[in-house]
């Protein structure tokens, strides 16, 4: 392999375990350093290609101090320690590492992280000989549902292709309605697990009193009402992929059990029995998990476990080049469903869509296209009522551009009206917007939206 790796770690046992793992895998291991000064000397003498770097070291300087030098010297590095607060995390991330490894180390996690870090480092250094083909240049069923050719989406698909062939955890970030589940499905389809199950779980939609049973399963008689054995989502996805959407909504006590799944590759059913499983975890969230960590709502060690390879999906307002393609795609789908001969969208309507900020992203565009198809009698969609417009009007190409706050307020109002102002439960506005009900309530309060109560609603 001939890749030289320097380990900068002041704990002998952990450093020696890493050295054994690396040598067994064919890496060349430099002399182990226990401080920044030792590390700098070894870098000059032994010229490592990559550094595994603990944050807390002997002496006054930390791994973060050494990371700045490594970045200046264009040497790839991965942080080892996850035992830090938000301030330390921000300082570590500012050095732009290629990843974080959580102690205690599992051999497979170490080797996969090194493969990803080395590949990304080589990408940053320039053209890669014998590199993997660009995902955006490949045809096939793995991306059949991904519409759009904008540069930001090509970058996303290239990352999907890179990470799809490995088995590491992926964290998909992005606003609601940007298509996170479609990207997760694409990762599954390009992986070696593509013939096995893909199990999607919306953590925000699971009832709090049933979420543990849904995820991990339970034995018959494990609790009152458990009249039958339940196979949990992780066991259903054995040998395949489990997609945890809105993972930021997962309660802290369940985060501990998820961490066990990632570390030990086993689930503990309610009732005490444990079962070995082999699943790949893909998680997604529209929350800022680092802020959730500071607020005490998300575990730092779990964050490191799932954030090995983050993919950020751009909002629709940042991929305007894709709006026409997406609109035509949805028009074709819903025209077939309604048995209508609709061939496209008029230019003024297209211009209106390009002038709009789409706070609800692709999901909002799809819903509006579905409604427009239903209301259109001719072959072309000639009008489009965007949220916030007065009844019976159509936004002109020269229409005013609203602020993001105004658009968000209009978007929430449309959802509330559609659900008869019901917020909670199945068919409620929170479900339609894919938000936690408490999050929706707080946004309504901030935006000055007062609740209405219909005769058939108690929420």
N, C-alpha and C positions, 0 to 999 in steps of 0.2 A: 504493500500500500504506500509506504514511504512518506506518509503524512506525519510530521513531527508535532507532538502535542506536549505542551508544558502544563503541569498541574501546579497551581498556586493555592495551597491549602495548609493551614497550620495544625490540623488534626491528623496525626500520623495514620490512624486506622482507616479513616475515610480516604485519605490520599493513597494509601497502599491498596485499598480495594479498587479504586479507580485505575491504578496502574496495572493491576492484574487483569481487569476487564479490557483495558485498551490493548495491552500486549497480546492477550488471547485473540483479539479481533484483528491483529496485524498492524496496529499503529506503532510508530516509534515514539517512545516516551522519554522526554528529557528529564534531567535531574529535578526532583521535586523541590519547590520553593515554599518557604513558610512565611515570607514577608515580601513587601513590595521591593525592598532593596535587593533581596536575593533574586527575586523575579527579574528585575532589570538586568542584573549581571548575567543570568542564564540566557536571557533574550539576546544579549550581545554575543555571548560565547557559543550558544547552540542553535540559534536561529529557528525557533519553532514556527510552524505554520498556523497553529491554533492554540488557544489558551483556555483551560478550564479554571475559572477564577472565583474563589470564595470572596465574600464581601468583607467579613471581619477577619483580620489577619494580625500577626504579631507586629508590634511597633505602632507608631503613630499614624501611619498611612493605611488606607483601606483599599480593597479591591477596586472601588470606584475611582480612586486616584490613579491606579495602574491602568484602568480601562481607558482613560483619556489618552494615555501614552500609546496604548495598543491601537486605538482608533487613528492616531496621528501616523503610526507606522504601518497602517493597513494590515494589521494582524487580526484574524478572526478570533472572537472570544465569546464564551458562554458563561454566565454567572451560575454559581453553585448554590448559594444560600437563599432561602426564602424567609428567613427569620428577621424581617425588617418591618418598620412602620411605613406609613404612607410617604413621609419625607425621604426616607432611604430608598423606597421603591421608585419615586419620581427621579431621584438623583441617578439611580442605576439605569433607568430607562433612557435618561437623557444622553447616556453614553452610546446608545444604539447598539446593544448587544444582539447577537443572533439567537438568543434564547436564554431560558432559565431552567436549571435542573434542581429538583427538590430533594433534599435529604430525607430519609435514606434513599440511596440510589438503587434502582433496578437495572440490571444489565441491559435489558432490551430498551429501556427509556434512554439510557446513556448513548447507546449506539445509534438509535434512530435520530436523536437530537443532533449528534455529530454529523450524520449524513445530511440532514436538513441544513444545518449551519454551514457546512462546507459547500453545499450546492449554492446557497444564497450568497455566500462570500465570493464564489467564483463568478456568479452573475454580476455582482457589483464591480468586479475587476475588469470586465469586458467580455467579448465573445468567448463562448465555451466550445471547445472542440468536442465533437461527439455528444453534444448536449441533447436533451430531450426536445422533441418538436414543440413548437408553440401550440397551446391548446386552441387558440383562435384560428389556426391554420388547418385544424383537423375537422373532418366531417365524420358524422356518426351519431348514433342514437343517444350518446351520453349527454349531448347538449341540445337535444331536439326541442326542449321546451324553453330554452333561453333565447329570448328575442333581443336583438340589438348588436350593433357593431361599433359602438363608440369606443374610444381609446380606453376609458376607465373600465368598461366591461371586458375588453380584451385582456386587460391586466388581471381582472378577477378570474377569468377562465384559464389564463396561464397558470395562476396560483392553484386553481382547482386541479389542473393536470399534474402539477408538481407534487402536491400533497396527496393526491388520490392514489398514487402507486405505493405510498407508504402505509403505515398502520397507526400513525400518531393521532392524538386528539386534536381536533380543530375547533376554534371558536369563531363563529360568524357574527360579525357586528353590523349594525345598521338600523335605521329607523323602521318603524312598523310599515309593512306593505312594500318593502324593497325586494322581496323574493328570497328570503333566507332559506326557506325549506326547499325551494327548487335547487339552490346551490348545494345544499346538503345531499339531495338526491343525486345530483351530478357527481359529487365526490364519491358516493357509493357506487355509481354505475361505472366509474373508471377504476375502481379498486378490485383487488383480488376477491373481495367478498360479494361481488355483484350478483352472484347466483343465490346468495343467502338473504335472509329477511332484512328489510329496512323498516324499522319500527319508529314512528314519530310520536313524541309525547309533548303536549303543551302543558308545561308546568304551571302556568297561570290559570288554566282551565280546570285543573283537578281539585276536587273538594278537599279542604284541609284535613278532614278526618279520614279521608280515604287514600291520600296520596302515597303513603308508605306501602299500603297493600297493593295499589296499582303498579308501583314501580318494582317492588321487591317480591310481591306475592305473599300468600299466607297459607298455613296448613288448616285443614278442617278442624273446627273447634278452637282455633287459636284465640278467639275473642267472641263475645256475644254477637250472634248474627252470622258468624262464619260457618255456615252450614255446608259449604263445599270448599275444596281446595282451589285456590286461585293461582294461576301462573302469571308472574309479574312481567312487566315489559322487558326487563333485562334478560330474563330467561326466554321470552318469546323471540328476542333478537339474537340468541346464541349463535355464534359464528358469523353474524352479520353486523349491522350498524344500528345503533340506537341514537336517534336525534332528539336532543333535549331542548325544545324551543322555550324561550323566555326562562332560561335557567336562573336569572336574577331573582325570580319569584320563589325559588325553592327555599323552604324554611331551613333555618340553621341546623336543626337536629337531623334533617334529611341530607344536608350537605355533608355531614360526617359520614353517613352511610354510603353516599356516592363516592366520597374519597376512598373508602375501603374497596369499592368496586374497581376504581382506577388503580389502586396500589396492589391489591391482593388478587384481583381477577376472580372475585367470588361475591355472591350476594347472600345476605342473611334473611331468610323468610321470617315473617311474623310467626312465632311459634318455636323459634330457636334453631331450626335446621339451616345449615349453610350449604351452598351449592357452587361449585366451580363453573365459571362461564368464560366465554371468549367473545367479547364484543368490542367494537370500535365505537368510541364516543365522539359525536359531533354535537356541540352545544351552540346556542344562539341567544342573543339578547339585544334589546334596544336600550338597555340601561348602561350607564357608566359604572362598570363593576369596581373601579378603583374608588369612586365616591361611595359605593355601597360598602366597601371594605372599611373605609374611614368611619362610616356611620355604624359599623358593627353588624351589618346585615349580610355580609358575605365573607367567607373564610379566605384568608390570604393563601393558605396552602392549596386549597381547591382551585383558586384562580390560577396559580402557577401550573397546576396539573392540566387544566383545560386550555390554557393560553399558549401552548407550545407553538401553534401555527395559526395566528389570527388572520382572518380575511374580512376586510371591511367593504360592505356593499354601498355604492354611492346612491344618494337619494335621486329621484327622478329629475329634480330641478338641476342636477349636475350632469345629466346625460340627455340633454334636449335633443341631440342627434337621433336618439332612439324613439322619441315620442311617436313619430309618424308610423314607424314599423310596428310598434306596440299597438297603436290605435287600429291599424289595418288588421293586425292579427286578431284582436278581440272582435272587431266588426265581422270578420269571416266566421269566427266561432259562433257568435250569437245570431248571425243571419241564418246559418244552417239550422240552429236550434229552433228559430222562429219560422223556418221555411220561407225566407224572404230573399229576393234577389237584390242585394245591396252591394255595390261594387267599390265604394270608397267614401272619402270624406272631402267636402268642398274646401277649397283653399282658404277662404276666410275663417272657416272653423279651425283648420289646422293652425293658422296664425294665432287664433284665440288660445289654443292649447299651448302654443309655444310661449305665449305671454303670461301663462298661469304658472304658479309656483308648486302646485301639486303637493300639499302637505300630507295627503294620504298616499302619495307615491303610486306605484303600479296598481295597487288594489283599488285606489280611487279612480284611476283611469279606466280600469276594467269595468267597474260599476257604472261609470258614466257612459261608456260605450254600449254596455248592455241595455241601459235605459234608452239611449239614443236609437238603437236598432228597433226597440219596441215601439218607439214613437214615430219612426220614419216610414212613410208610405211609398216614396219613390226610390230610385236606384242609388241616390247620393244623400248622405247626411248633410243637410244644409244649415242646421242650427244645433247649438249645444248650450244647454243651461248649466253654467258652472256655479258652484256653491257661492252664496252671498248675493246672487243677482235677484232682483225683484221678479215676481211671477210673470211669466210670459215674455221675458226679454232674453236677448242673446248677446253675449259679450262680443263687442266689435274688435277687429284687429288692433284698433287704436285705443282699446279700453284701458282704464287705469290699472296699475299694478298695486296690489294690496301688500301690506306688510306681512311677515311670517306670522305674527301674532293674530292679525285679522283673519288670515287664511286658516289658522288652526282653530280659531273660534267658530268660523263658518263650517269647517269640516265636522267639528263635534256637534254643532247644532243640526246638521243634516242627518248624522247618525242617530241623534236623540229623537228627531221627528220620525225617522223611519221606524224606530222601535217604540213609538208612542211614549217616549220619555221614560222607558223602563231601563234601568242601569244594570241591574244584577241578573244573574241566571242565564239560562239558555235563551238565545234570541235577544238578549239585552244589548245595550249600546256598548258596554265594556267588551263583550265577546265580539261584536261586529268590528270594533276598533282594535281588537287584540291588545287590550290594556287590562291591567289589574283594576277592579272596581274602585279601590281606594285611590289609585293613581288618577283615574278618570275624575273622581270627586274632587281631588285636589286641583286638577287642571281646570275644572269648571269653576271652582271658587276663585282661582287666580284670574280667570278670564271674565268673571262677572256673570256667569251663566247660572241662573236660578233654577232649581228643580221644579218641574211640574208634576202633578200627580193625576193620573187618569182614574176613572172609576174602577178599572179592572187591575189596578196595580197597587202593590203595597210598598214599593221601594222608591 
